[in-house]
Amino acid sequence: MTDALKPTLSRRRVLQAAAAGVVGLDPALRAAVWAQGSDKPEKEEVKIGFIPLTDCASVVMASVLGIDKKYGVKIVPSKEASWAGVRDKLVNGELDFAHVLYGLVYGVHLGIGGPKKDMAVLMTLNNNGQAITLSKKLADKGAVDGASLAKVMGKEKAEYTFAQTFPTGTHAMWLYYWMAANGINPLKDAKVITVPPPQMVANMRVGNMDGFCVGEPWGQRAIMDGIGITAITSQDIWKDHPEKVLGTTGDFVKKYPNTARAVTAAILEAGKWIDAGLQNKNKMAETIADKSYVNTSVDAINQRILGRYTNGLGKNWDDPNYMKFYADGAVSYPYLSDGMWFLTQHKRWGLLKEHPDYLQVATQINQIDIYKQAAAAAKTPVPKETMRSSKLFDGVVWDGKNPKQYADSFKVHA
């Protein structure tokens, strides 16, 4: 940086910076921030949409614990009824940000699953913690996992209905990937419907579906209510997979970059707080169980958040890969390869007709520079690479290196 750009660190300026939470930043970054003027959030009160799911917790706790104030913003959580509603309110500006499905953001950016609008992913909110539930009726016929489901469906030529939460979203992709890996084409061998997460259990209870994929606590709730069994968890499909993100529009980030950074830092710190220990997890479960948030029993939330799993068929286990919000920054970093994976599945299932420029799209959407600044403010380590490698449960490795080849490699597709 040239001498001309170096700021004068007057006492007043340092105090202002401290109040805004930037003194902990890397000196070069701090200077760059000051060179552009004050880093004070341009918009000090922000409305963040969320769906009643356990993984909205870091957004809620950033507000409830007052972590947002530390970064100069006030977060107002807004409970929404469906992912389609979240999408529409983000696009038209009724919401500033949202706890939102990774694949929904990418779909809107490319004009699939809704109106086309430039979108932004600021951070990943959580890894793991979703599940595929099969009805007790199916389980009684012997369908308790992927292989046995394929056997039952192959034997009985009845129409089977499965639910996901949004056509381009994470739950649709976990459900399709799992079914396809077991030889079931979800688009040809079954009927797939879209149901908002809080309505899954009630719909299964009245027989509207044979299975569903959704985030917690609704998988656990189905077991507690005696209407379903867990066939597989999402972390058993892909360990430490990307799940919900903090999403907004591209326009918002351009207009309010300081606000975007401040909100990201606050939620990042809230995720760190949740993952810090048992006491914090229990407090989080008690908070979000309230009717103003998830509206269920604390027990439905805190069992699986602590890794205590039961499948509804008498099997109990401690899962080390339960829902994580921080994991020393590994959870929250918006890896480009994570976003690209959803695009490969959108292409696989015919949602995208042509191959996009996978890396270019991910680079446009995932706001890595803003994330790095927020991570510095929240004292969070940042991974060195923008890509990561993972082996999914079918043995296929995804590393983002050749997305076109990967998308075309699947035997079962649209």
C-alpha positions in Angstrom: 0.0 0.0 0.0 1.4 3.4 -0.9 2.1 6.1 1.7 -0.7 8.2 0.2 -3.2 5.6 1.2 -2.0 5.0 4.7 -4.4 6.6 7.2 -3.5 8.8 10.1 -4.3 6.8 13.2 -5.6 9.6 15.3 -6.9 8.6 18.8 -10.4 9.5 17.7 -10.1 7.3 14.6 -8.8 4.4 16.6 -11.7 4.7 19.0 -14.2 4.9 16.2 -12.6 1.8 14.6 -12.7 0.0 18.0 -16.4 0.8 18.4 -17.0 -0.6 14.9 -15.1 -3.8 15.7 -12.2 -3.4 13.3 -9.2 -3.0 15.5 -8.7 -6.8 15.5 -8.3 -6.8 11.7 -5.1 -7.4 9.9 -3.3 -4.0 9.7 -3.2 -3.9 5.9 -6.9 -4.8 5.7 -7.7 -2.2 8.4 -5.8 0.4 6.4 -7.7 -0.5 3.3 -11.0 -0.3 5.1 -10.1 3.2 6.5 -8.8 4.3 3.1 -12.3 3.8 1.7 -13.8 5.7 4.6 -15.7 4.6 7.7 -16.5 0.9 8.0 -19.7 1.8 10.0 -22.6 -0.3 8.7 -24.6 1.7 6.2 -27.9 0.1 7.4 -27.9 -0.4 11.1 -31.2 -2.5 11.5 -31.6 -5.5 9.2 -34.4 -8.0 8.8 -33.2 -11.6 8.4 -35.7 -14.2 7.3 -35.6 -17.7 8.7 -37.6 -21.0 8.4 -38.4 -22.9 11.7 -35.5 -25.3 11.6 -32.7 -26.0 14.1 -30.1 -24.6 11.7 -31.6 -21.0 12.0 -29.9 -21.0 15.4 -26.9 -18.8 14.7 -29.1 -16.1 13.2 -31.4 -16.2 16.2 -28.7 -16.3 18.8 -26.7 -13.4 17.2 -29.8 -11.4 18.0 -30.9 -12.9 21.3 -27.3 -12.7 22.8 -26.8 -9.2 21.5 -23.7 -10.2 19.5 -25.1 -8.1 16.6 -24.7 -4.9 18.7 -21.0 -5.5 19.0 -20.7 -5.1 15.3 -22.9 -2.1 15.0 -26.1 -3.7 13.7 -29.4 -4.8 15.0 -30.7 -8.1 13.6 -34.4 -8.6 13.5 -35.2 -12.3 12.8 -38.4 -12.7 10.7 -40.1 -16.1 10.8 -41.2 -17.2 7.3 -43.7 -19.8 6.2 -41.9 -21.4 3.2 -38.7 -21.3 1.1 -40.7 -19.8 -1.8 -41.7 -17.0 0.5 -38.1 -16.4 1.6 -37.1 -16.3 -2.1 -39.7 -13.8 -3.0 -39.0 -11.5 -0.1 -35.3 -11.6 -0.7 -35.7 -10.7 -4.4 -38.2 -7.9 -3.7 -36.2 -6.4 -0.8 -38.7 -7.2 2.0 -35.9 -9.1 3.7 -32.3 -7.9 3.8 -30.8 -11.3 4.4 -32.0 -14.9 5.0 -31.2 -18.2 6.5 -31.7 -20.0 3.2 -31.0 -23.2 1.2 -27.7 -23.1 -0.7 -29.3 -24.4 -3.9 -32.1 -21.9 -3.7 -29.6 -19.0 -3.9 -27.9 -20.5 -6.9 -31.1 -21.3 -8.6 -32.4 -17.7 -8.3 -29.1 -16.4 -9.6 -29.5 -18.5 -12.8 -33.2 -18.0 -13.1 -34.3 -21.5 -12.2 -36.8 -22.1 -9.3 -37.9 -18.5 -9.4 -37.2 -15.0 -10.9 -33.6 -14.3 -12.0 -31.7 -12.0 -9.7 -28.1 -11.6 -8.9 -27.6 -13.3 -5.5 -24.9 -13.5 -2.8 -23.8 -16.1 -0.3 -21.9 -14.5 2.6 -21.2 -17.6 4.7 -22.3 -21.2 5.3 -24.5 -21.4 8.4 -24.1 -25.1 9.2 -22.9 -28.5 8.1 -24.9 -31.7 8.6 -28.1 -32.2 10.5 -30.7 -33.1 7.9 -32.4 -36.5 7.4 -34.5 -38.7 5.1 -37.6 -40.1 6.8 -39.7 -43.0 5.6 -43.2 -43.5 6.8 -44.0 -46.3 9.4 -46.2 -47.8 6.7 -43.2 -48.2 4.3 -41.0 -49.5 7.2 -43.7 -52.1 8.0 -43.3 -53.3 4.4 -39.5 -53.7 5.0 -38.3 -50.4 3.5 -35.9 -49.0 6.1 -33.0 -47.9 4.0 -32.1 -47.2 0.4 -31.6 -50.8 -0.7 -34.8 -52.1 0.9 -36.8 -49.1 -0.4 -35.7 -49.9 -3.9 -36.8 -53.5 -3.4 -40.2 -52.6 -2.1 -40.8 -50.0 -4.8 -39.7 -52.5 -7.5 -42.0 -55.2 -6.2 -45.1 -53.0 -5.7 -46.0 -50.8 -8.7 -48.0 -48.3 -6.6 -47.2 -44.6 -6.8 -44.9 -43.5 -4.1 -44.8 -39.9 -3.0 -41.7 -38.2 -1.5 -41.4 -34.6 -0.3 -38.6 -32.1 -0.4 -38.6 -28.5 0.6 -37.7 -26.5 -2.5 -37.0 -27.8 -6.1 -33.4 -26.5 -6.3 -32.7 -26.7 -2.6 -30.5 -28.9 -0.5 -33.2 -31.4 0.6 -34.2 -32.1 -2.9 -30.6 -32.8 -3.9 -29.9 -35.1 -0.9 -33.1 -37.0 -1.5 -32.5 -37.4 -5.3 -28.8 -38.3 -4.8 -29.6 -41.0 -2.2 -32.5 -42.5 -4.2 -30.4 -42.5 -7.4 -27.5 -44.2 -5.7 -29.9 -47.0 -4.8 -31.1 -47.4 -8.3 -34.3 -45.3 -8.0 -34.9 -42.5 -10.4 -36.7 -39.9 -8.3 -38.2 -38.1 -11.3 -39.4 -41.3 -13.1 -40.0 -43.9 -10.4 -41.7 -41.7 -7.8 -43.9 -38.6 -7.4 -41.9 -35.7 -5.8 -43.8 -32.8 -4.1 -42.6 -29.6 -2.4 -43.7 -29.1 1.2 -42.5 -26.4 3.7 -40.4 -27.9 6.5 -42.8 -27.3 9.5 -45.6 -29.0 7.5 -43.7 -32.3 6.8 -44.7 -34.2 9.9 -48.4 -33.3 9.7 -48.5 -34.2 6.0 -46.9 -37.6 6.7 -49.3 -38.2 9.6 -52.3 -37.9 7.2 -50.7 -40.1 4.5 -49.8 -37.4 2.0 -46.3 -38.8 1.5 -44.2 -42.0 1.9 -41.0 -40.2 2.7 -39.4 -36.8 3.0 -36.1 -35.0 3.4 -35.9 -32.0 5.7 -33.8 -30.4 8.3 -34.0 -31.0 12.0 -35.9 -31.0 14.3 -38.6 -32.5 11.9 -36.9 -35.8 11.4 -36.7 -36.4 15.1 -40.2 -35.1 15.6 -41.5 -37.8 13.2 -39.9 -40.4 15.3 -41.1 -38.9 18.6 -44.7 -38.8 17.1 -44.4 -42.5 16.0 -45.1 -41.8 12.3 -41.7 -42.3 10.6 -38.2 -43.7 10.8 -34.8 -42.3 9.8 -33.6 -44.1 6.7 -30.4 -42.1 6.5 -28.9 -38.8 7.8 -27.6 -36.2 5.4 -24.1 -36.5 7.0 -24.1 -40.2 6.1 -24.7 -39.1 2.5 -21.9 -36.5 2.7 -19.9 -35.9 5.8 -19.7 -32.2 6.7 -21.8 -31.2 3.7 -22.8 -27.6 3.1 -26.3 -26.8 4.1 -28.0 -23.4 4.9 -26.3 -20.2 4.0 -26.6 -16.5 4.9 -28.0 -15.2 1.6 -28.8 -11.8 0.2 -28.9 -10.2 -3.2 -25.9 -9.0 -5.2 -27.4 -5.5 -5.1 -27.5 -5.4 -1.3 -23.9 -6.4 -1.0 -22.9 -3.6 -3.5 -25.0 -1.0 -1.7 -24.3 -2.0 1.9 -20.9 -3.8 2.0 -20.1 -2.7 5.6 -23.5 -4.0 6.7 -22.9 -7.3 5.0 -19.6 -7.7 6.7 -20.9 -6.7 10.1 -23.9 -9.1 9.9 -21.6 -12.0 8.7 -19.2 -11.4 11.6 -22.0 -11.3 14.2 -23.5 -14.6 12.9 -20.1 -16.2 12.6 -19.5 -15.3 16.3 -22.9 -16.7 17.3 -22.0 -20.0 15.5 -18.7 -20.1 17.4 -20.7 -19.6 20.7 -23.1 -22.4 19.9 -20.3 -24.9 19.2 -18.4 -23.9 22.3 -20.0 -26.4 24.6 -22.9 -28.4 26.0 -24.2 -25.6 28.1 -24.4 -23.3 25.1 -26.1 -25.9 22.9 -28.7 -26.5 25.6 -29.4 -22.8 26.0 -29.7 -22.5 22.2 -32.2 -25.4 22.1 -34.3 -23.8 24.9 -34.2 -20.5 23.0 -35.2 -21.6 19.5 -37.8 -24.2 20.7 -40.0 -21.2 21.6 -43.1 -20.6 19.4 -41.7 -17.4 18.0 -38.9 -19.5 16.4 -39.1 -23.3 15.7 -42.2 -24.0 17.9 -41.5 -27.5 19.1 -40.3 -29.2 22.3 -36.7 -28.6 23.5 -36.3 -32.4 23.4 -37.0 -32.6 19.7 -34.1 -30.1 19.1 -31.5 -31.0 21.7 -31.2 -34.7 21.1 -29.8 -34.5 17.6 -28.0 -31.3 18.2 -25.9 -33.3 20.7 -25.4 -36.2 18.3 -27.9 -38.5 20.1 -29.6 -40.3 17.3 -32.4 -42.9 17.2 -33.9 -44.2 14.0 -37.4 -45.2 15.3 -36.7 -48.9 14.9 -34.8 -49.4 18.1 -31.3 -48.4 16.9 -29.6 -45.7 19.0 -26.2 -44.2 18.3 -23.9 -41.2 19.0 -23.1 -39.4 15.8 -19.9 -37.4 15.8 -21.0 -35.6 12.6 -24.1 -33.9 14.1 -25.1 -30.4 13.1 -22.1 -28.0 13.3 -22.2 -24.2 13.2 -18.5 -23.4 13.4 -15.8 -26.1 13.7 -13.0 -23.6 13.9 -14.2 -21.7 10.8 -14.4 -24.8 8.5 -18.2 -24.8 8.6 -18.7 -21.1 7.7 -16.2 -20.6 4.9 -18.1 -20.3 1.6 -16.1 -22.8 -0.4 -16.6 -22.3 -4.2 -16.7 -26.0 -4.7 -19.7 -26.3 -2.3 -21.8 -23.9 -4.5 -20.6 -25.6 -7.7 -21.8 -29.0 -6.4 -25.4 -27.8 -6.4 -25.1 -26.6 -10.0 -23.8 -30.1 -11.0 -26.9 -31.6 -9.5 -29.2 -29.0 -11.1 -27.7 -30.0 -14.4 -28.0 -33.7 -13.6 -31.8 -33.4 -12.9 -32.6 -31.2 -15.8 -33.1 -28.0 -13.9 -30.3 -26.5 -15.9 -30.5 -27.4 -19.6 -26.9 -26.5 -20.4 -23.7 -26.6 -18.4 -23.1 -23.2 -16.8 -19.6 -21.8 -16.2 -19.5 -23.5 -12.8 -16.5 -21.6 -11.4 -17.5 -18.2 -12.7 -21.0 -18.5 -11.2 -19.6 -19.6 -7.8 -17.1 -16.8 -7.8 -19.9 -14.3 -8.6 -22.2 -15.6 -5.8 -19.8 -16.6 -2.9 -18.5 -13.4 -1.3 -15.1 -14.7 -0.2 -13.5 -11.2 0.3 -16.3 -10.0 2.6 -16.2 -13.3 4.4 -12.5 -12.9 5.0 -13.0 -9.5 6.5 -15.8 -10.7 8.7 -13.7 -13.7 9.8 -10.8 -11.3 10.8 -13.2 -9.2 12.9 -14.6 -12.4 14.5 -11.1 -13.8 15.0 -11.9 -16.9 12.9 -9.2 -18.7 10.9 -9.8 -18.9 7.2 -8.9 -22.0 5.1 -6.2 -21.5 2.5 -8.1 -23.0 -0.4 -11.4 -22.0 -2.0 -12.1 -25.6 -3.0 -12.4 -28.7 -0.8 -12.5 -32.4 -1.6 -15.2 -34.8 -0.2 -16.1 -38.4 -0.8 -19.9 -39.0 -0.8 -21.5 -42.2 0.5 -21.4 -43.9 -3.0 -17.6 -43.6 -3.1 -17.6 -40.8 -5.7 -15.2 -37.9 -4.9 -16.2 -34.3 -5.5 -13.4 -31.7 -5.6 -14.7 -29.1 -8.0 -11.9 -29.7 -10.5 -14.0 -30.9 -13.4 -17.6 -30.1 -12.7 -18.9 -30.7 -16.3 -17.4 -34.3 -16.3 -18.8 -34.9 -12.8 -22.3 -33.7 -13.7 -22.3 -36.0 -16.8 -20.9 -39.0 -15.0 -24.1 -40.2 -13.2 -25.9 -43.2 -14.5 -29.3 -42.2 -13.0 -30.3 -38.7 -14.2 -33.2 -36.7 -15.7 
